[in-house]
C-alpha cells in the first residue's frame, strides 16, 4: 500500500491496524503493555494476555482491548484461547525470562526454564495461530528477541542469549516457510529497556543505583530505552506499511551494538 495512501487514511482518523485482531503475550507490563496500548490506539482489536491477572486489570478498561489470563508454556491453554477467536491477524510474542549468570551458573533447571519461556513458548504460539492465517491467506507474526543473542554477546546472559538467538532462527525459518502464503514474520532485538522486569533485576542485585548506573553506562545514548519506543516499531512491523518486510532482524538498542 503506498505511503501516501496510508497518510490519507491516518488524516481521516482511521488507525493503521483498523479491522485487525492482534494477540499479544506478556501484555501486562513493559513492552507488551506499551504495545497493547499502541495497537489499540491504531484501532486493532487487541487480545492482551499475561500470566498475571492483576497486571491486566486496568487494560480491561482500555478501548479495543480484551484481556485473558494465559500461561505461554501451557499448550492446552494456548490452543483453547486461539480456538476461541474468530480469526487472528497478528501475533506478537513478547513473553520472556532473564536468567543471570554464565554457563557455570546455569543449572539444568535454569536452562530448561529459559528454553521453555523464551523459545518453546513462541514455537507453541506460532504453531497455534498459523493454520488460521494460512486459511485466510494472510497474517503477521512478530517475535521479541534481544541484542543479547546472536547479535552480540552480553556478560552473564548465557541462557538468555542462547535462547534469544534461537528466537531469531525461529523467526527466519517461519518467514522462509510462509512467505508464499502472504504471512510475514519479523523479530525485534531491543537493547536495555526500562521496564518493571529490569527494575526488579536491578533491585535484586542489592545496590539499585550502582546497578542502574552500570546499565546506563553501556548505552552510547546515555539513557535506557523506553517501552513506548519499541512499541512504535512493533506497530510499523505489523502494519501494511511494512508489507515488503519479512525475516528481518530489527535492532533498536540506542547504539549499543553499533
C-alpha positions as CSV (number, residue, x, y, z in Angstrom):
1,X,0.0,0.0,0.0
2,X,1.6,3.4,-1.0
3,X,2.7,5.6,1.9
4,X,0.7,8.5,0.5
5,X,-2.4,6.4,0.7
6,X,-1.6,5.4,4.3
7,X,-1.1,9.1,5.2
8,X,-4.5,9.9,3.8
9,X,-6.1,7.1,5.9
10,X,-4.3,8.5,9.0
11,X,-5.5,12.0,8.3
12,X,-9.1,10.6,8.0
13,X,-8.8,9.3,11.5
14,X,-8.5,5.6,10.6
15,X,-5.9,3.6,12.5
16,X,-3.2,1.7,10.7
17,X,-4.5,-1.5,12.2
18,X,-8.1,-0.9,11.6
19,X,-10.0,-4.2,11.2
20,X,-7.1,-6.4,12.5
21,X,-7.2,-8.7,15.6
22,X,-3.9,-8.9,17.4
23,X,-2.8,-11.3,20.2
24,X,-0.1,-10.0,22.5
25,X,1.7,-12.1,25.2
26,X,3.1,-10.6,28.4
27,X,0.8,-7.6,27.8
28,X,0.6,-6.6,31.5
29,X,3.9,-4.7,31.7
30,X,6.8,-3.2,29.8
31,X,7.0,-3.6,26.1
32,X,3.9,-5.8,26.0
33,X,1.8,-3.2,27.8
34,X,3.0,-0.3,25.7
35,X,2.4,-2.3,22.5
36,X,-1.1,-3.2,23.6
37,X,-1.9,0.4,24.1
38,X,-0.3,1.4,20.8
39,X,-2.1,-1.3,18.8
40,X,-5.4,-0.4,20.3
41,X,-4.8,3.3,19.5
42,X,-4.3,2.2,15.9
43,X,-7.8,0.6,16.1
44,X,-6.8,-3.0,16.3
45,X,-8.9,-5.4,18.4
46,X,-6.2,-6.5,20.9
47,X,-6.3,-9.8,22.8
48,X,-4.0,-8.8,25.7
49,X,-2.7,-11.9,27.6
50,X,-0.5,-12.3,30.6
51,X,0.2,-14.9,33.3
52,X,-0.5,-12.2,35.9
53,X,-4.2,-11.3,36.0
54,X,-3.7,-8.3,38.2
55,X,-1.3,-6.8,35.7
56,X,-4.1,-6.9,33.1
57,X,-6.7,-5.3,35.3
58,X,-6.6,-1.6,34.1
59,X,-6.0,-2.7,30.5
60,X,-9.5,-4.2,30.6
61,X,-10.9,-0.7,30.6
62,X,-9.0,0.3,27.5
63,X,-10.9,0.7,24.3
64,X,-10.4,-2.1,21.8
65,X,-8.7,-4.3,24.4
66,X,-9.9,-7.7,25.7
67,X,-7.8,-9.3,28.4
68,X,-7.1,-13.0,29.0
69,X,-5.1,-14.9,31.5
70,X,-2.5,-17.1,29.7
71,X,0.5,-19.2,30.6
72,X,2.5,-19.3,27.4
73,X,4.1,-22.6,28.5
74,X,0.7,-24.3,28.6
75,X,0.0,-25.7,25.1
76,X,-3.6,-26.7,26.0
77,X,-4.4,-23.2,27.3
78,X,-2.9,-21.6,24.1
79,X,-5.0,-23.9,21.9
80,X,-8.1,-23.1,23.9
81,X,-7.6,-19.3,23.6
82,X,-6.7,-19.4,19.9
83,X,-9.6,-21.7,19.0
84,X,-11.9,-19.3,20.8
85,X,-11.1,-16.5,18.5
86,X,-12.8,-16.0,15.1
87,X,-9.5,-15.0,13.5
88,X,-6.1,-13.7,14.4
89,X,-4.3,-11.4,12.0
90,X,-1.4,-10.6,14.2
91,X,0.6,-12.4,16.9
92,X,3.2,-10.5,18.9
93,X,5.3,-12.9,21.1
94,X,6.7,-10.8,24.0
95,X,6.9,-13.1,26.9
96,X,10.4,-13.9,28.2
97,X,12.5,-14.6,31.2
98,X,16.1,-13.4,32.0
99,X,18.5,-15.8,33.8
100,X,21.5,-14.0,35.2
101,X,24.9,-15.8,35.0
102,X,27.4,-17.7,33.0
103,X,27.1,-21.3,31.8
104,X,28.6,-22.4,35.1
105,X,25.9,-20.6,37.0
106,X,23.1,-22.1,34.8
107,X,21.7,-25.3,36.2
108,X,19.7,-27.7,34.1
109,X,16.6,-26.3,35.7
110,X,17.5,-22.8,34.7
111,X,18.4,-23.9,31.2
112,X,15.1,-25.7,30.7
113,X,13.1,-22.8,32.1
114,X,14.9,-20.3,29.8
115,X,14.3,-22.6,26.8
116,X,10.6,-23.1,27.7
117,X,9.7,-19.5,28.3
118,X,11.9,-17.7,25.8
119,X,11.8,-20.1,22.8
120,X,9.4,-23.0,23.1
121,X,6.5,-20.7,24.1
122,X,7.0,-18.8,20.8
123,X,7.0,-22.1,18.9
124,X,3.7,-23.1,20.6
125,X,2.1,-19.7,20.0
126,X,3.1,-19.6,16.3
127,X,2.1,-23.2,15.7
128,X,-1.3,-22.4,17.1
129,X,-2.1,-19.4,15.0
130,X,-0.5,-20.3,11.7
131,X,-3.2,-22.7,10.5
132,X,-5.8,-19.9,10.7
133,X,-3.5,-17.5,9.0
134,X,-2.9,-20.0,6.2
135,X,-6.7,-20.5,5.7
136,X,-7.3,-16.7,5.5
137,X,-4.2,-16.2,3.3
138,X,-2.6,-13.5,5.4
139,X,-1.0,-12.9,8.8
140,X,1.9,-11.3,10.7
141,X,3.9,-12.8,13.5
142,X,6.3,-10.6,15.4
143,X,8.8,-12.0,17.9
144,X,10.7,-10.4,20.7
145,X,14.4,-11.3,20.9
146,X,17.3,-9.1,22.2
147,X,20.6,-7.8,21.1
148,X,21.9,-10.2,23.7
149,X,21.5,-13.1,21.3
150,X,23.3,-13.9,18.0
151,X,23.6,-10.1,17.5
152,X,26.1,-9.8,20.3
153,X,27.3,-11.5,23.5
154,X,26.5,-9.9,26.8
155,X,28.2,-10.8,30.1
156,X,26.2,-13.1,32.5
157,X,23.4,-13.7,30.0
158,X,24.3,-17.2,28.9
159,X,20.9,-18.9,28.9
160,X,19.1,-15.7,27.9
161,X,21.4,-15.0,25.0
162,X,21.4,-18.6,23.7
163,X,17.6,-18.8,23.7
164,X,17.1,-15.3,22.3
165,X,19.4,-16.4,19.4
166,X,17.0,-19.3,18.9
167,X,14.2,-16.8,18.6
168,X,16.0,-15.2,15.6
169,X,16.4,-18.6,14.0
170,X,12.8,-19.5,14.6
171,X,11.7,-16.2,13.0
172,X,13.7,-16.6,9.9
173,X,12.5,-20.2,9.4
174,X,8.8,-19.2,9.7
175,X,9.4,-16.3,7.3
176,X,11.0,-18.6,4.7
177,X,8.3,-21.3,5.0
178,X,5.3,-19.0,4.8
179,X,6.3,-16.0,2.6
180,X,4.5,-17.6,-0.3
181,X,1.3,-17.7,1.7
182,X,1.3,-13.9,2.5
183,X,2.4,-14.5,6.1
184,X,5.2,-12.4,7.4
185,X,7.4,-13.0,10.4
186,X,9.9,-10.5,11.9
187,X,11.9,-10.1,15.1
188,X,12.8,-7.1,17.3
189,X,16.1,-7.1,19.2
190,X,16.0,-4.3,21.8
191,X,18.9,-3.2,23.9
192,X,18.3,-2.3,27.6
193,X,14.7,-1.0,28.0
194,X,13.4,0.5,31.3
195,X,10.7,-1.9,32.4
196,X,9.3,-3.4,35.6
197,X,11.3,-6.6,34.7
198,X,14.6,-4.6,34.5
199,X,13.7,-2.6,37.7
200,X,13.2,-5.9,39.5
201,X,16.6,-7.2,38.3
202,X,18.4,-4.1,39.4
203,X,16.8,-4.2,42.8
204,X,17.8,-7.9,43.1
205,X,21.4,-7.0,42.7
206,X,21.4,-5.4,46.2
207,X,22.6,-2.0,45.2
208,X,20.0,-0.4,42.9
209,X,21.8,2.8,42.0
210,X,25.0,1.1,41.2
211,X,23.2,-1.5,39.0
212,X,21.2,1.2,37.2
213,X,24.4,3.2,36.5
214,X,26.0,0.1,35.0
215,X,23.1,-0.5,32.7
216,X,23.0,3.2,31.6
217,X,26.8,3.3,31.1
218,X,26.8,0.7,28.3
219,X,24.3,2.8,26.3
220,X,26.0,5.2,24.0
221,X,23.0,7.5,24.2
222,X,23.4,7.7,27.9
223,X,19.9,6.5,28.7
224,X,17.8,3.4,28.8
225,X,15.2,2.7,26.1
226,X,11.5,3.3,26.7
227,X,8.9,0.6,26.1
228,X,6.9,3.1,24.0
229,X,9.8,3.4,21.6
230,X,9.8,-0.4,21.0
231,X,6.0,-0.4,20.7
232,X,6.1,2.2,17.9
233,X,8.4,-0.1,15.9
234,X,6.1,-3.0,16.6
235,X,3.1,-1.1,15.2
236,X,5.1,-0.5,12.0
237,X,6.1,-4.1,11.6
238,X,2.6,-5.5,12.0
239,X,1.0,-2.8,9.7
240,X,0.7,-2.7,5.9
241,X,3.5,-0.1,5.9
242,X,6.0,-2.9,6.3
243,X,4.3,-5.2,3.8
244,X,7.6,-5.9,2.0
245,X,9.4,-6.9,5.2
246,X,9.8,-10.4,6.4
247,X,12.5,-12.5,8.1
248,X,14.2,-9.3,9.2
249,X,16.1,-8.6,12.4
250,X,15.3,-5.1,13.8
251,X,17.9,-3.9,16.3
252,X,16.8,-1.0,18.4
253,X,19.4,-0.5,21.1
254,X,20.5,3.1,21.4
255,X,23.7,2.4,19.5
256,X,24.9,-0.4,21.9
257,X,25.9,-2.7,19.1
258,X,26.8,0.0,16.5
